[in-house]
Amino acid sequence: MGQQEVYDFLAKNKRKWFTSKEISKSLGISIGSITACLKKLRKTDTVDYETTGNRNEYRYRFKEEKKRKAKSKKAKR
């Protein structure tokens, strides 16, 4: 289990926000593994994320292809 499962889970639920705990429970993967996968997905600009207002807690969702392309075009300028 790993990054591909997290990616697939978020891709299937594109419009919904999830915390790492919710993803962990849904997939039956440890919170540490989920956190590591989400960190990699954040670096590749694959997911949107925002703070929940609680200390060190974020919500994640799949970033649509259009948003990723638009952001990469801005970075190239």
N, C-alpha and C positions, 0 to 999 in steps of 0.2 A: 504494500500500500504506500502511496506517496503522492507526489505533486500532481500526477495525472488524474488521480481520483478527486483531489480537491478542485482542480481545474474543471473537470467534467461536472462535478456537483454544482459549482457556481455557474457554469455555462447553462445547465438545465434550469436554473432558477435565476435567470438574468436580472430580473427587476427587483428581486428581494434582497434585503440586507441581512447578513448573518454575522454573529460574533464567532470567534474561534471556538468557543465552548459549544455553540450550537452545531458548528460543522463537525467538531469532534464527536459529539453524541450521535449525529445523523450517520456518520460514516463508520463509527466504531474504531476510530484511530486515536491514539494518545494526543493530548493537548500539545505536548512538546513537538511531535511530528507535524501537527497542523500548523503550529506557529512557524516552524522552519520552512514549510512549504509556502505559507502565505508571504513570508519575508522574500523568498525567491520570486514569487509571482509579482510582488510589489516592485522589485528591482527591474523586472522585464515589462513593467507598465501594463500588466494583464488585468489587474483588478483595481477598482476604485476603493478607497478606504477613507474613513472619517472617525473621529473620536466619538465615543458615546457620552462623554461628559464625566465618566468615571476614570479614575487614575489608571493609565496604561491599558485601557480597554478600547478596542476599535471594532468597527463594523466593516464588513467587506461585501462587495458584490462584483460580478463579472463586468468588465469594461467592454462596451460594444466596440466593434471593429472600427466604426467611423471615428469615434473619439480617439482611439489609439493612433490612427493614421493622421488625424488633424494635429495631434500633439507632436508627433514625430516630424511633421512638416515644419512646424513652428521652431523646433529645436535645430533644424538644419539651416535656418536663415541666419 
